[in-house]
């Protein structure tokens, strides 16, 4: 039998080839669906080995007979004869298309060749677990065989599209290769045929269902789902499993009717919102409309419902009700016209829900507030409360409480929210909304900011699950409130998430504005203001223009802008308190008002007002008042500000109060010389570097003076040291308060050298491997440091030799290529793993270098190994 692999034209898979054994006595198991490159990898292995190669497919007959024929034996020769023939010459045997019912036991028990088994399904041969436990079997499945993004880029070379193709195929080699070759998506018929052959009927039907779903929840998975995942056809997501986009596209385009049948068969498995998406994706539109008419909660993002607008407008009242709310959630006022006739419905549930939506959105400043009409819908809905189930009534009361809130009637809003909680069942997920709103009211009435933040944080996972439309707004609010607290990093994280969240585009837009302002991105704010104008939203336009004006320091940006934030910005930029807007009603807006007034006038009364408006007191100052504007006789107020900002300010009294918070100094002296303080990299120059290094080693001051200035009298040397210690202190502690350098030496310093010495003491070879780099204290030339370098190297070498693993021995050879004590166990390890070629390569490299550098020949043990492997 002639080897079928001669000159590979595919990408060399070095990542995988480095895992494979290279000599008889070992086996490789490749288990993956069609198109995962099993044959290609086997061919690349054959091409790099100097072995006789025999290749057979189980589709053409029993492996024993095929191998016998290839070895010029009678086709009916028994396994014993075949095994002996394989032993006569080092051989690679590749057996493809195995299904598990072949008689391979004699081959697997003896392993007379390097054996590669390739299969589309798991193989049940009883010898495989034993070989795996003995380290004589390497198994690669679809996860390992899939291309990494780096490999995809290498495959495409200069051609564009590698990232998109990798994303679409999930790294599946066959379609990825075809896309690289043709520049087009792979042919659907071939993929489908390959999948039918590779999968059980149940798994194939499961794949058809997943073709219509954005994801399948983990709790809805079946053994068929697990089969798809094990074969690399599904991506694991936090919420479940998803079919690769390429396969979704192929299945929907070529197997539409089969996909529809799969969706209908799975109706009882899927939550309603996923069933709705499956209906739409598979074209089962009548079933979708029927589902939308059921009085159930559907946690669909508004963008999904508005994308189905043409279909939903032809549906029944509940379908139109869902669409109307979705339009309003997306900032589209045409949702009001869709809801208005539904508020007159004879169905009290439909009428109440429509009235609640109308009351809420007509009271919303973001949509052009109309409190009169909002109040009318509130009153209409109140008359329907006793005609509907308690949960529906509770949800209406929570929504409609927006009206008295905007009217300034907080006690009425409080009563409605409490009534909502009385009506909502204890197990209802919708209780989280009135609970969050009550926390907002408590902030408004009592200044409990942290209670409000905590309520939103508790609401986020539930809102994401049950009311995703609120998710972006909750994230935006958390970002804004953490900005008030001066917690910029947390604020930025929440605002970024809010900007990217689906379900409430106006909340996402406002979050984006705050984020761009936080980052000092003028162009970003400007672009978002332009988007707000497209929404025809005066509040967001004014909000964005105020942020832009503050970034530019130019009040002219605010021309024509109205509202609280433009007025505050205008007053501050023109330093004119007379331009401040009327005193706001809401507590949070009052914080911004007093802060703007303080920044203009520096009045103590405004500072005290800020301190008293919430239960958090000074914690809010960092988000409202620049540190440099605080009264110098109140250093305790600086506790609320980021430590780095306080250190940079040079306000010694404020720094002294925060000294315990200053983090340790970090010194990196292995392979580099870098000192990092709380304000960034510390610039050390001249003798300061040597002084620091010796202090880090614990050398006494008198000895340092002698080591650095041996030629001068002791008094002069100590005086020189005093000068350089002063310079070192200014570099390490620019804030002027003693922190790291005391009379007794360095303190509160963490170094990689200390960490390495601890690892050596604890015999932690893995930690030592990660830490050790040469040289210690680079660029410094002192005899004492030379002795320390030598001592450290020998301690590391002893530990690595004792550990004996390949990675430690390889590191020793990197440090000293002529270290025979490291070379020999490394070579023996390669031989144990069947990597004969690698062992020979290591020995030859050692032999050549030994001769080139020292003019010597290898020792007897190395020479014996060389002769043995070169035979």
N, C-alpha and C positions, 0 to 999 in steps of 0.2 A: 504494500500500500504506500503510495507516494504522499509525503506530507503536503497538505493542502495550503500551507502558509509559507510563502517564500519571501515576499518583500512588502512589509506593511506600509500602507499609505495613510493610515489613520494617525491621530495624535498619539505620541508615545506617552503612556500613562505611568510615568515614573512614580507617582504617589502610590499606585497599586503594585507595580512591579517590585518596589522595594520591600513589600510585605511578603513576597512569595519565596518559598524555598527553591533551590536551584539544582538539587541532585536527587537520585533515587532514595527511596525510604521515606518519602514524604508525600502528602496529598494536598490538593487544593480543591475546594468545593465552591462552585459558582452557581448560586441559586437566584434567579431573577426572571421576570417575564421576557417575552421576545423583545429584541431591540435594545437590550441593556449592555451590549458589547462583550458578551461572554466569549464568543469566538475570537473577537479582535484581541482581547486581552491574552487569551491562550496563544494566539499567533505571535503576539509581541514577546511573550515569554519564550516561545520556541526560537524566535529569531535571535535572541540574545544569548542562548545557551548552545554550547558545542555538544549537543546530544542527538542521537538518532530519534526522530519524531514519528510516532504512529498515531493516526487520527481516524476515529470511527464515529459514526452516528448510529444510535440505537434504532433509528427509523429504518435502517437498512438491514437489520438482523441482530442476532445475539452478539454482544461484545466479544465473547470467547471465540466464536467462529470467525469474526472479522479480524481479530488480532492474529489468530492462527494463520489465516490466509496471508496477512501482511508479513508474517514471519516465515513464509514459504513452508508452512506445516500443513498437514492434512486438515481440512476444514473442521473435521470432527475430533481433532486432537483434544485430549482432556486438559483441564486447567493445569495440572501438574506439569505437563510438557510445555504448555504456553509460558508458565511462570519461569521455568528453567531457561527457556529461550530468551526471555526478557532480561534475565540476569547476565547473559553472555556479553552484553554491551550496554553501557549507560544509555538509558532510553527515557524519553518523555512520551507518555501515553495520554492522549486527549480523548475522552469519551463524551460525546454530546447527545442531547435530546433524550437523556435518561428519564425514566418515569418512576423508578423505584421498585419495579418487579423483576429487574434483571438479576441474574445470578452472578454477583461480583465478590462473594465472600472470600474465595481463595486469593483473589487479587488484593483485596483490602487487608486480609490478615498478614500477607507477606510483603506487600509493597515492593515488588522487585524493580519497579521503575518510579520515576517521578510522575505521579498520577494527577490529572486534572479531570474532574467530573463536572459537567455542565448540565443544568436542569432548569426547567421553568417552574417546577413545583418542588416542595420540600421532599428530600429523599429519606426513606425510612430504614436504610441499611443499618443493622445493629452494630456494626463495627465503627461507625462514624463517631459516636460519643466517646468511645475508648480512645480513638486516635486524637480527638480534640483534647481530651484530658492529658494525654501523653505529650502534647505539644507537637504532634506530627501532622496535624491538619490545620490548614488556614481556610476559614470560611468567609466568603464575601457575598453579601446580599445586595439588594437594590440600593440601599442607602449608601453603601460604599462604592458601588459601581456607577452611581449617578455622577455626572460631571460637576465639579465645583465651578463657581463663577470664574475663577482664574483659569481653569482648564478650558472653559467655554471661550474665553477671550483668546487663549492661545490657539484654539481650533479655528476661530474666525480670522485670526491674523489681522491684516490691515482692513478687512471688510467690516463695515458697520453692522450693528444689530446684535452683538453678542449678548448684551445685558437683557434686551427684550426677549430674545430667543430662549435664554436660560430661564427667565421668569415664566415664560409661557409653557415650557416643557418640563420645568422642575428639574432640569439636568438629565432628563431621559435621553440616553445617548443617540438612539436611532433618529428620532425627529430632529434633535439638535444638529446631528451631522448633516442630515438632508437640508436643513435650513441654511447651514453654512455653505453647503455645496451649491445649492440652487438659488439661494436668496429668497426662497418662497416657503410657505408652510408645507409640511409633509403631506403626502397623498393619503386621504382619509380611508379609502377602502383597504389599503394595506395595513394601516394601524388597527382598524376594526377587526380584520381577519386575525391578526397577530394576538389581539386581546382575547378573542373568542377561544383561540387555541390555548392560551396561557391560563385562563381563568375557569373556575367552576361556573356552572350555569347561575348559581345563586349570587356569586360575586359579580358576574357580568350584569345581572339585573340590578344589583346594588349600585354599580357604576352608572347605569342608566338613570337611576333616581338621583344620584349626586350630580348628574349633568344638569339638572333643573334647580339645584339648590346652591345658595352662596356658601353654605356649610351644613353639616349634619351634626347635631349636638352629640357629645360623647355618650350621654345617657341613652340615646336612641340607636347607638351602634349595635351591630350584630356580628356573629362570626364572619359573615360575608364582608362586612366593613373592615374587620381586622385583616382578612385575607388581602383586600385591596391595599391596605396600609403597609402590610408586610412586604408586598411586592413593589412598593415605591410609587404607586399610582395616586396616592392621596398625600396631601400636605397636612401636617398636624398644626392646627391653630389653637389659640387659648380656649376658644369656644367649641371646638370640635374638629371635624375632618372636612377637607375640601378637595374636590377633584381638580387636577391640574387644568388650567384654563384651556389649553390646547385640546384636551380630551373632551371638555364640555362643549367646545365649539364643534368638534367633529361629531359627537353624539347628537347634538341638537340638529345639526345640518343634515345628517345622513340617516338617523334612526328616530325621527320625530314621533312616529306612532308608538314605537316601543318605549320611548321616554314617557309619553303620556300614560301608557298602561302602568309603567313602574310607579309613577306619581299616584295614580288612583289606587293602586294596591297598597301604598304606604300611608294612606290618609289617616289611619289610626295611630301611626307612629310619630307624626310631626306636630309640633306646636302650631297654633293657628297662623301666626305671622310667617313661619317658614312654609306652611302649606299654601298660603296666599302667594308667596313669591314663586313657589314651584308651579302653581297653576298658571301664573302669568308667563313664566319662562318657557313652559311647555305648550302654551297656546290654549289652555283650558279656561277660556275667558268666562264662559257661562258659569262654570263651577266657582270661579273667583267671585263673581258678582253675588252668587248665592251665599258664599261664605261671608261676604261683607255685610249682608243683610241680617246676619245673626246677631243678637244683642250680646256680643262677647267683646272682651278687650283684645285689641290687636296692636301689639307693640311694633308697629311699622314706622320707620322714619318718614317724616312728611315728604322728603324728597322722593321716596318711592311712590307714595300716593299721588303726588303731583305729576310724576312721570306717567302715571296711568290715567291722566285727566280725561282724555277723550273717551275712554272706556267707562270710567266712573260716572261721568255726566249722564250716561245712558242707563245707569243703575237705579235702584230703588232709593228710598229716603235715607237709609242708614249709609249707603255708599256715598251719597251726595253729602251727608253730614260729615263723614270722615274726610271727604275731599275739601269741604269748606274750611274745616279746622286746619287741615294741612296747608292750605293756601295762606291762611292768616299766620300760621307758624313760620312760613317762609317770607312773611312781610308783604304778601300780596292782598291788597284790600278787596279784590274781587271776591274773596271768600265771604265777605259780609253779605253781598248780594245773593250768594248761594245759600247762606244760612237763614236769611230773613224769612222766606216763605216756609221753611221747615219749623220755625218758631211758632207757626200757626197750625201745625199738624194736629190731627185728632188723636194721634198716639202721644200720650203724656210723656213717655220716655224720650221720644224724639224731640218733642217741643221743649222739654226742660233742658235737654243737652244743648240744643241750638241756642236757647236763651242764655245759658251759662257761658257758652262761647262768645256770644254777642256782647254780653255784659263785660266779660274780661277784656276782649280786644278793643272795644269802644272806649274802655278806660285806660288803655295803654298809650302812653305818650309817644312811643315809637311808631304808632300807626295813625297818629293824628287824633288826639284825644277828643271825645265827645261825651262828657259825663252825663249830660241830660238824657241822651238816648241809652247810655249804659244803665242809668238808674231805672229807666222804664223797663228794660229787659230783666233787671234784677227783680223788680216788683212783680212782673208777670211770672217769673220762675218761682217766686216764693209761694204763689198760689197753687203751684202744682206739686209741692214737696210731698204731700201725703198721698199722692196718687201713684208714686213710683217706689221701687225697692229702696231700702235704706242706703245702700252703697251709692246708687245714682244720686240720691238726695244729698249725701255727704259730699260727693264730688262737685255738685252744683254750688253748694255753700262755700266750699273752698275757693272755687273760681270766682264767684260773684263777690267775695269779700274784697276783691281788688277795687271795687267801686268805692265803698266807704273809705278804704285806705287812701285812694287818690283824692277823695273829697276832704281828707283830714279828719274824718270821723273814726278815730282809732278805737274807741270803745265799742262802736257798732261792728267794726271789723273783727275785734276780739270776740265778741259774742257769736258772730257767724262761724268763726273758726272753731270755737268750743262746741257749738251745735253740730258742726261737721264731724267732729271727733265722736260726739255722742251717737251720731247716726251710723257712722262707718263701722262695720264689724271689726272686732279686735284683730282678726286675721287678715284684714284687707291690706294689700300693698299700697293702697291710695291714702292710708293714714299718714304716710311720710310727708306728703305735701302740706297739710294743715299744721303738722308738727314743726316743719321748717318755717312756715309763715308765722307761727306763734313765736318762734325764736326771734324772727325779725321784729315782731311787735315788742317783745321784751327788750330788745336792743333799743327800739325807738322810745319806749317808756322808761327804761331803767339803765340804759347804756351797757347792757351785757353783750359785749362784742364777742368774747370767746365762746359764749353759749351759742351765739348765732353761727360762728365758724364751725363749732362742733356739730351742730344740727345739719349744716350743709354737708360736712364730711360724711356723716352717717347716712345722708340721703343719697349720696352719689352712686354707690353700688346698686341701690334699689331703683333709683331713677333710670339708670342705664338699662336695667332689666325690665322694668315695668312701664316707665314713662320716659323713653329716650329723648323726647322733644325737650325735656327740662335739663338734659345733661350739659349742653353747652353753656346754658345760663348759670348753672351751679358752678361750673369750672371758672367762668368769667368772674363770678362774685367772689370766689375764693382767691383768685388772682388779685382782684382789686383790694380785698381786705388784707391780704398779706402785704400788699404794697403799703397800706396804711401802717402796718406794723414794722415797716422797713425791712422786711424779709424778702429781698429782691430775688434771690435764687428760687425760693418756693413760689413766689409770685410769677416769675418767668415760666416756670414749669407748668403751672396751672393755666396761664394765659395761652401758652403754646398749644396745650391740649385742647383748650376751648376753641382756639382759632381753627383747629383741624377737625373738631367734632361735627357730626352731622345732626340735623334736626332743627336747628334754630339759627338760620344764617345771620340774623341781625345781632344776636348775642355773639356769634363768632366774629362778626365784623368789628364790634366794639372791642372784643378781646384783642383782635389784631392791632387796632389802633393803640391800645395801652401797651402792648408788647413792643411795637415799633418805637413808641415814645421812650419806653424803658431802655431800649437799645440805642437811642439817639439816632434813629433812622428817619431823617426828614423825608426822603423820597418815599419810603414805605408808608408814612402817615399820609403824605400827599396822595398817593395812589388809592389808599383806603377812603379818603375823603371823596375822591372822584366816584368810587363805588357807592358811597352813601348817597351821593347826589342822584345816581341812577335809581336808587330805591325811593327817591323823593322823601327822604326822612330828615326833617329839620333838626331833630335832637342829635342824631349821629353826625350830621354835617357840622353842627356847632361844636360837638365834643371833639371831633377830629381837628377842626380849625384852631380850637383853643390849644390842643397839644402841639400842633404845628407852630403856632405863634410863640409858644414858650420855648420850643426847640430853637427857633430862629432868633428869638429875642426881638421880634418885630410885630408891633400891635397892628400894623397895616393889614396883616393877613386876616384880621378879624372883621374887616369892613363888611357890614350887612349881616353878620352873624348875631343871633339872639340866643338867650338862655343863660342859665347860671354859669356854666363853665366859660363861655366867651366873655361874660362880664367880669368874672374873677381874673381871667388872664389879662384883659384890657386894663383893669385897675392896677394890677401888679406891674405890668410892663411900663405903664405910664407913671408909676409911683404916685397915684392919685387915689386916696381912699374915698373920695367923693364919687368915683365911678363904680364902687362896689354895688352889687345888686341888693335888693331888700333882704333882710335877714331871713334865711330859709326856714321852712317848716320842719323838714326832716333832719334828724340828728346827724347823719353822715354828712349831709350837705353843710350843716353848721360847722363841722370840723374843718371842711375846706374853706369856708368863709373866714373863720377866725385865723386859720393859717395864712391865708392871703393877706389879711389885715396886719398880722404880726410881721410878715416879711416886708411890708411897706413901712410900718410905724415903729416896730420893735416894742410895742406896748406890753408891759407885764400883765395887764388885764386879759389880753388875748391869750397869752401863754397859760395863764391860770384857767381860762375857759376851756382850752384844749385839754388840760390835765383833768378837768372835772366833768367833761362830757361823757366819758365812758368809765367803766370800772377798771380799765387797764392803766389809767393815769399816764405816766411818762412813756410807756411802751409805744405810744402812737407818734411820739415826736419825730422819730427817725424817718417816718414816711411823710412828714408834713413840713418840718423846719430844717434847713441846712445846719449842720453841726456848728459851723462858724458863726451862726447868728444867736446861739444860746448865750445867756448872761454868764460872764466869766466867774461870777461868784456862786454859780450853781453847777459844779463839776459832776455832781451826782446824777444830773439829767442825762449825761453822756452815756450812762449805762445802757440806754435803749439803742444806741447806735452800733453799727458793725465795728468790731474791734479794730480791723485794719484801718477804717476811717479815723478812729480815735488816735491810733498810733501815728498816722501820717499828719495829724493836725498839730502835733507837738505840744498839746495841752497837757503839761506834766501832771497837774492835779487830777485830771480825768484819767490819764494813763495809770497813775499810782493806784487809783481805785479799782482798776481792771487788771492789775498785774498778774493775779492768779489765773486769768484767762489766757494769757499770752502763751501760745503753743511752744513746744521745745524747738530749739534750733536743729536743723537737719544737715548733717555733713556727709557728703558722698566722696570718699577718698580712694575707692577701689576702681582702678582703671580710669578715673577722672578725678578732678579736684573741684568740687562745687559745694558751696555753702548756701543753704536756703533758709531765710528767715520768714516771719509772717508777712513781710512786705515784698517778698520775692527774692531773687538771687542777690547775695551779698558780694559786692566787688572787693576782693582782697588783692593787694598789689605789694610788690617789694618784699621786705622782711616780714610783713604782716602774715603772709602765707606760711612762712617757716615758723613764726611764733605760734600761729594757730595750730599747725600740725603737731608741734612739740607739746603744747598744752593739751591737745586731744589725747596724746599718748601718756599724759599724766606726769610729764617731766617737771620737776620743781623749778621755780623762777630762777634761782641762782645758777642752776645747771644750764638752763636755757641761755642765760647771759654768757656763760663760759663757752657753750657750743657755738653760738652765733658770732661772738666777738672774742675769740681766744687770744688775739694779739694785743688787746688793750688792757689796762688795769681794771681790777674788779669793780671799782667805783664807777668808772666810765662805762663799763659794760652794762652795769645795772641801770645807769642813767639812760643809755641807749635803749635798753629794754623798756624802761618806763615810757619813753617817747612812743615806741611802737605799740605798747599796750594801750596808750591813749588813742592812737589812730585806729587800732583794732576795735576798741570800745565804740568809737563813733560809727564805724562800719556796721558793727553788730547791733547797736542800740541807738539808731538815729533819733529816737523819741526822747533821749536824754535821761531815762530812768534806769538804774542798774538792773539788768535782767539776766544776762548770760555770763558776764565776766565779773567775777568777784575777786577779792584779795587772794583766796585760796586756789583760784584757777577757774576753768570753765565749769559751768553747771547748766542743767536743763538742756543737754545736748544729746541728740540721738544720731548715731552714725552707722553706716553699713559695716564699718570695721568692728564696732562693738557687736553688731548682730552676727557677723561671721564668727567672731571669737566665741560667742554664746553657742552657735551651732556646732562648732568644733568641740566645745566642752560637753555638749549633749549628744555628740556623735550623730548629728542630724545631717547626713550626707546630701539629701535632697535640697535642704535649705542652703548648705554650703555651696552646692553646685550653682544655685541661682545667684548667689552673692559674689563669689570669688571672681575677680578680674585683676589683671595685671596692667601696669604696676601699681603698687600702693604709693599714694602721694606722688603722682606723675609730675615731672619737671622740678622736683626738689632733690637736691644733691647733698646729703649729709650722711656721714658714716653710721650714725645711730639708726637712720631710716633704712639704710642698706641691710643692717643686721635684722631689723624688724621684718623686712620683705623676705629675707631668706628663711627666717623662723616660721613665718606664716605659710610660705610655700610648702615646707616640709610637713607641717601639720595637716595641711589640706591633702597632700599626696598620700600620707599615711591613712587618712580616713577614706579616701577614694579607693585605694588598693584593698582596704579591709572590706568595703562595701562590695566591690567586685562586679557590679553591674556594668553592662556595655556603655551606658551613657557616661559613667564616671571614668571608665578607662579611656574612652574616646576623648574626654576632656583633658586627661593627663597627656595623651599623645599630642593634642593641640598645643599644650604648654611646652612639652618636650618631645618632639617626634622620635627621639632616640631612647625613650624610656622603655627598656625591654621588659621590665617588671609589669608594665601596663599592657604591652603588646601581647605577650604570650596568653594571658587569660582571655583577652579580647578575641584573639584568633581561635582559641579553643571553643569559645562561646559560639562563634560563627559556624564552626564545624558541627557543633551540637545541633544548631538550628538548620542544618542542611545548606548553608551559604558558603559552599566551597570556593566559588569564584571570588567572593569578597575576602575570604581568609587569605587566598593566594595574593590578591591585590595588596592587602595590608603588608604581607611579608616582603613582597618585592619592593614596595615603596620604602620600607625600613632598610632593606639591603642596599638599595641604591643610595639612599641618603647617608647611611653609615660610611659608605665608601667615598662619596663626594665630599663629606665634611671632615671625616677623620682618617680616611685612607685605610679603614679596617674592614675585616670580614665578620659576618655574624657569628655569634656563639654557637656551640655545638647543638643546643636544643633548637634554636631557630633554623640552623642549617638542615637538621633532620626533618623538620616540618616542611621546609621548602622542597627538599628532594621528594618527600612523600606526596605532596600536592602536585608536583610538576610531572609525575609519572603518567 
